[in-house]
Amino acid sequence: MNEQAQPSIGPHEGRELDLMLTEKKPLALFYAIESETWILPEEEFDCHVALGKIVKADFLFKPTSPAAPAVKCVLYALPSETARVPEAAEILRTVFEELTAPTNDQERALGRLLGYTEDDIALFLSRGSNLPIPELPTANESLASSST
């Protein structure tokens, strides 16, 4: 199967910035479970944020359970697509603060906000959720991070 025939569902790790700079991706999402350090590609994006090519919004979601770790989320939007940020942030807040698995409707909405096609979203949903509910960390556990 050639690369063009394969569905282009996320995560697009390592490709988000290029996709955004060519206006093929309206919104990118990165998140990391709280740890000693956050591993997020902010430096890679920050120069483009400073130039006004991309808009950055970051959130720290603190779960209702005091034993669960916080989750840092960074959303990057094209300047013409910033209206996507509040809806995406609300979905993420529900998942990461209330520690509830995302519903299929939430996953579909987030997929649309991130710029995926309905076919890509359907395929993604058939494979299961990409938004894990944070678990209680174990001693010396390393940081988990992801992007879409």
RATA-V746788 format. One record per helix or strand of 2 or more residues. SS is the DSSP state (H for helix, E for strand). FROM is the first residue (numbers start at 1). LEN is the number of residues. Records with the same first field share a line. If there is no record, write none. Layout:
SS = FROM-LEN ; FROM-LEN
This chain:
H = 3-3 ; 16-6 ; 42-9 ; 79-3 ; 84-15 ; 104-10 ; 118-10
E = 27-7 ; 54-8 ; 71-8 ; 145-3
